[in-house]
């Protein structure tokens, strides 16, 4: 949870004074209807303002050095399962015969962006163990990285992944992260 607070605070310090509330369900619907092949978000530069049907959301500027660290950490710890290009495992929506979930993509075709930062941090820290005792219809073989990676490395991996998303996807995920901290 502190990592999520640090992410939100860091983004707030770079000029994010106010995030306008909008209907999440509508945006998820709009995102699902939008084309998936949009160019990636730039690595550095001025804040990007994304216009939705209802409001404009100013995206935080991601730190280029943090993104570079995240790319290195991702390549060493995540790419073997989630793909070098964040593409995930083939047929990732189909469960394995043992009822374990396949490794999902972290690009805009997956569901990573459907979760706020605090949930992404927990997923990296706890891995599949976060599902124990929950009736979610399957299991995850993802290892827990909470004792392997530092908080800075976990934050960097998340920044690297976010940097690869189109602006409209980033805006939806950013709004969820801010709302989850309130």
C-alpha positions as CSV (number, residue, x, y, z in Angstrom):
1,X,0.0,0.0,0.0
2,X,2.9,2.4,0.8
3,X,4.3,1.8,-2.7
4,X,0.9,2.8,-4.2
5,X,0.9,5.9,-2.1
6,X,4.5,6.7,-3.2
7,X,3.5,6.3,-6.8
8,X,0.5,8.6,-6.4
9,X,2.5,11.1,-4.5
10,X,5.3,11.1,-7.0
11,X,2.9,11.7,-9.8
12,X,1.1,14.4,-7.9
13,X,4.5,16.2,-7.3
14,X,5.0,16.5,-11.1
15,X,2.0,18.7,-11.5
16,X,-1.0,16.5,-11.0
17,X,-3.1,18.8,-8.8
18,X,-6.5,17.4,-9.4
19,X,-7.9,14.3,-11.1
20,X,-11.4,14.8,-12.3
21,X,-13.8,12.0,-11.4
22,X,-15.6,10.3,-14.2
23,X,-17.7,7.1,-14.6
24,X,-15.3,4.2,-14.6
25,X,-17.8,1.8,-16.2
26,X,-18.3,4.1,-19.2
27,X,-14.6,4.5,-19.7
28,X,-13.9,0.7,-19.5
29,X,-16.7,0.3,-22.1
30,X,-15.2,3.0,-24.3
31,X,-11.7,1.5,-23.9
32,X,-13.0,-1.9,-24.9
33,X,-14.5,-0.4,-28.0
34,X,-11.3,1.5,-29.0
35,X,-8.7,0.2,-31.4
36,X,-5.9,-1.8,-29.7
37,X,-3.1,-0.9,-32.0
38,X,-2.3,2.6,-30.8
39,X,1.3,3.9,-30.4
40,X,3.0,3.5,-27.0
41,X,3.1,6.4,-24.5
42,X,6.3,8.5,-24.8
43,X,9.0,7.8,-22.2
44,X,9.4,11.4,-21.1
45,X,8.1,14.8,-21.8
46,X,5.4,17.2,-20.7
47,X,2.2,15.7,-19.1
48,X,-0.2,14.4,-21.6
49,X,-3.8,15.4,-21.5
50,X,-6.3,12.8,-22.7
51,X,-9.8,13.8,-23.6
52,X,-12.6,11.4,-23.0
53,X,-16.3,12.0,-23.8
54,X,-16.8,13.6,-20.3
55,X,-13.5,15.1,-19.2
56,X,-9.8,15.6,-19.8
57,X,-7.4,13.7,-17.5
58,X,-3.8,14.8,-17.2
59,X,-1.5,11.9,-17.1
60,X,1.6,11.9,-14.9
61,X,5.1,12.1,-16.4
62,X,6.9,8.8,-15.9
63,X,10.6,9.1,-15.0
64,X,12.8,7.9,-17.8
65,X,15.5,6.4,-15.4
66,X,12.8,4.5,-13.6
67,X,11.4,3.2,-16.8
68,X,14.9,2.0,-17.9
69,X,15.3,0.2,-14.5
70,X,11.9,-1.3,-14.9
71,X,12.7,-2.6,-18.4
72,X,15.9,-4.3,-17.0
73,X,14.1,-5.8,-14.0
74,X,11.2,-6.9,-16.3
75,X,13.6,-8.6,-18.7
76,X,15.3,-10.5,-15.9
77,X,12.2,-11.5,-13.8
78,X,9.0,-11.2,-15.9
79,X,9.6,-11.6,-19.6
80,X,10.1,-15.4,-19.5
81,X,6.5,-15.8,-18.5
82,X,4.7,-12.6,-19.6
83,X,6.7,-12.2,-22.9
84,X,9.5,-9.9,-24.0
85,X,7.0,-7.5,-25.5
86,X,4.4,-7.9,-22.7
87,X,2.4,-10.1,-24.9
88,X,1.7,-12.9,-22.3
89,X,1.2,-16.5,-23.0
90,X,-0.7,-17.8,-26.1
91,X,-4.4,-18.4,-25.3
92,X,-3.9,-16.7,-21.9
93,X,-7.7,-16.6,-21.3
94,X,-7.9,-20.4,-21.4
95,X,-7.0,-22.2,-18.1
96,X,-4.5,-25.0,-18.1
97,X,-5.8,-28.6,-17.4
98,X,-4.7,-28.3,-13.8
99,X,-7.0,-25.2,-13.4
100,X,-4.0,-22.8,-13.2
101,X,-4.3,-19.5,-15.1
102,X,-1.9,-18.9,-18.0
103,X,0.4,-15.9,-17.9
104,X,-1.6,-12.8,-19.1
105,X,-0.2,-10.0,-21.2
106,X,0.7,-6.7,-19.6
107,X,0.1,-4.7,-22.8
108,X,-3.2,-3.1,-23.6
109,X,-4.7,-6.4,-24.8
110,X,-4.5,-7.8,-21.2
111,X,-6.2,-6.9,-18.0
112,X,-3.2,-5.4,-16.0
113,X,-4.5,-1.9,-16.7
114,X,-7.9,-2.8,-15.2
115,X,-6.2,-2.7,-11.7
116,X,-5.0,0.2,-9.6
117,X,-1.4,0.5,-8.6
118,X,-1.9,-1.0,-5.1
119,X,-3.3,-4.2,-6.6
120,X,-0.4,-4.4,-9.1
121,X,2.1,-4.0,-6.3
122,X,0.4,-6.7,-4.3
123,X,0.4,-9.0,-7.4
124,X,4.1,-8.6,-7.8
125,X,4.9,-8.9,-4.1
126,X,2.7,-11.9,-3.3
127,X,2.4,-13.6,-6.7
128,X,-0.2,-16.4,-6.9
129,X,-0.3,-16.7,-3.2
130,X,-2.6,-13.7,-3.1
131,X,-5.4,-16.0,-4.4
132,X,-5.1,-18.6,-1.7
133,X,-8.4,-19.1,0.1
134,X,-10.4,-17.2,-2.6
135,X,-12.9,-18.9,-4.8
136,X,-11.7,-17.4,-8.1
137,X,-12.0,-20.6,-10.2
138,X,-8.4,-21.3,-10.5
139,X,-4.8,-20.8,-9.3
140,X,-1.7,-18.9,-10.3
141,X,1.8,-20.2,-10.4
142,X,3.3,-16.7,-10.3
143,X,6.1,-16.6,-7.8
144,X,6.1,-13.9,-5.0
145,X,8.7,-11.2,-5.8
146,X,8.3,-9.3,-2.5
147,X,11.5,-10.7,-1.0
148,X,13.4,-10.8,-4.3
149,X,12.8,-7.3,-5.7
150,X,13.1,-4.0,-3.8
151,X,10.2,-1.5,-3.6
152,X,12.0,0.7,-6.1
153,X,12.3,-2.2,-8.6
154,X,8.7,-3.1,-8.2
155,X,7.7,0.5,-8.8
156,X,10.0,0.6,-11.8
157,X,8.5,-2.5,-13.4
158,X,5.0,-1.0,-13.1
159,X,6.3,2.3,-14.6
160,X,7.9,0.3,-17.5
161,X,4.6,-1.5,-18.2
162,X,2.5,1.7,-18.0
163,X,4.9,3.4,-20.4
164,X,4.0,0.9,-23.0
165,X,0.2,1.5,-22.8
166,X,-1.7,4.0,-25.1
167,X,-2.7,7.2,-23.4
168,X,-6.4,6.3,-23.2
169,X,-5.6,3.0,-21.4
170,X,-3.2,4.9,-19.1
171,X,-5.8,7.5,-18.2
172,X,-8.3,4.8,-17.1
173,X,-5.7,3.0,-15.0
174,X,-4.4,6.3,-13.5
175,X,-7.9,7.3,-12.5
176,X,-8.5,3.9,-10.8
177,X,-5.2,4.2,-8.9
178,X,-6.1,7.7,-7.6
179,X,-9.6,6.6,-6.6
180,X,-8.2,3.5,-4.8
181,X,-6.0,5.8,-2.6
182,X,-8.9,8.0,-1.5
